[in-house]
Amino acid sequence: MKHIAFSFILAILLFCSCGNNGRNSESRQARLDGRVVTDEGEANTTKSKITAEMAYEGVSNYCHSAYDWSAAEENPSIMYVQMGEETDSAFQVVFRSYTGAFVNFYVDKTSGTTRMEEYVPTLDVRNEAGTIDIFDYLEKEN
């Protein structure tokens, strides 16, 4: 009988020691190379630091989905996406429309939040045009 009681107490202690101390595995994360890595070793790539290539790719994908490029079929030079200036905190990517207007995209290097500003040089007019999350326009890895 003592052997059964001892085994029962040992089993209870074993189950208690295997608990998560009130924390779930989603809250235990470590940063590694700019990525959030959970205890299971799965990297959350949406927390990656943005590179110039990522900024360009995301803005280009956004522009090709949001704007009609048919006007540039005969003359591709009238519409383009190119890198602009870089600061410590953001990359600038510039879209030129066939109308001559520019949309400047300012991609935050840490968060991926991208502020858009339209500029019409012939009228010297600038307008805030909203924000996007650059991660929504990057190719998904399989």
SULPEBEL-V219643 format. One record per residue. OMEGA is omega as a letter, one per 40 degrees, with the letter a starting at -180 (* if undefined). D_FIRST is the distance of its C-alpha to the first C-alpha in Angstrom with 2 decimals. Layout:
omega->OMEGA d_first->D_FIRST
omega->OMEGA d_first->D_FIRST
This chain:
omega->i d_first->0.00
omega->a d_first->3.81
omega->i d_first->5.32
omega->i d_first->5.27
omega->i d_first->6.38
omega->i d_first->8.62
omega->i d_first->9.96
omega->a d_first->10.74
omega->i d_first->12.55
omega->i d_first->14.26
omega->i d_first->15.48
omega->i d_first->16.89
omega->i d_first->18.64
omega->i d_first->20.00
omega->i d_first->21.49
omega->a d_first->22.95
omega->i d_first->24.58
omega->a d_first->26.17
omega->a d_first->27.97
omega->i d_first->31.70
omega->i d_first->31.91
omega->i d_first->34.09
omega->i d_first->36.55
omega->a d_first->37.20
omega->a d_first->38.52
omega->a d_first->42.01
omega->i d_first->42.41
omega->a d_first->41.57
omega->i d_first->44.83
omega->i d_first->46.87
omega->i d_first->50.61
omega->i d_first->51.88
omega->i d_first->55.58
omega->i d_first->56.33
omega->i d_first->53.66
omega->a d_first->50.46
omega->i d_first->47.50
omega->i d_first->44.05
omega->i d_first->40.77
omega->i d_first->41.00
omega->a d_first->44.37
omega->i d_first->46.48
omega->i d_first->49.81
omega->a d_first->51.39
omega->i d_first->55.03
omega->i d_first->56.40
omega->a d_first->55.90
omega->i d_first->57.97
omega->a d_first->61.04
omega->i d_first->64.19
omega->i d_first->66.63
omega->a d_first->70.33
omega->i d_first->69.77
omega->i d_first->67.09
omega->a d_first->69.45
omega->a d_first->72.32
omega->a d_first->70.31
omega->i d_first->68.79
omega->i d_first->72.16
omega->i d_first->73.93
omega->i d_first->71.43
omega->a d_first->71.80
omega->i d_first->75.60
omega->i d_first->75.74
omega->a d_first->73.65
omega->a d_first->75.33
omega->i d_first->78.99
omega->a d_first->81.41
omega->a d_first->82.54
omega->i d_first->85.09
omega->a d_first->87.95
omega->a d_first->87.20
omega->a d_first->87.28
omega->a d_first->90.93
omega->a d_first->90.70
omega->a d_first->87.18
omega->a d_first->88.44
omega->i d_first->88.84
omega->i d_first->85.04
omega->i d_first->82.53
omega->i d_first->79.43
omega->i d_first->79.63
omega->i d_first->77.87
omega->a d_first->79.37
omega->i d_first->78.79
omega->i d_first->75.49
omega->i d_first->74.33
omega->a d_first->71.34
omega->a d_first->69.38
omega->i d_first->70.85
omega->i d_first->72.57
omega->i d_first->75.64
omega->a d_first->76.24
omega->i d_first->79.53
omega->i d_first->80.32
omega->i d_first->84.02
omega->i d_first->85.03
omega->i d_first->88.12
omega->a d_first->89.58
omega->i d_first->89.68
omega->i d_first->86.91
omega->i d_first->84.00
omega->i d_first->80.36
omega->i d_first->78.73
omega->i d_first->74.97
omega->a d_first->73.22
omega->i d_first->69.78
omega->a d_first->67.41
omega->a d_first->65.98
omega->a d_first->62.57
omega->a d_first->61.80
omega->i d_first->64.02
omega->a d_first->65.60
omega->i d_first->69.19
omega->a d_first->72.06
omega->i d_first->75.14
omega->i d_first->78.68
omega->i d_first->81.71
omega->i d_first->85.02
omega->a d_first->88.42
omega->a d_first->90.83
omega->i d_first->94.02
omega->a d_first->93.22
omega->a d_first->91.28
omega->i d_first->88.53
omega->i d_first->84.82
omega->i d_first->82.10
omega->a d_first->78.34
omega->i d_first->77.00
omega->a d_first->73.26
omega->i d_first->70.16
omega->i d_first->67.94
omega->a d_first->64.70
omega->a d_first->65.71
omega->i d_first->62.32
omega->a d_first->63.22
omega->i d_first->66.09
omega->i d_first->64.61
omega->i d_first->63.83
omega->i d_first->60.16
omega->i d_first->58.55
omega->* d_first->56.72
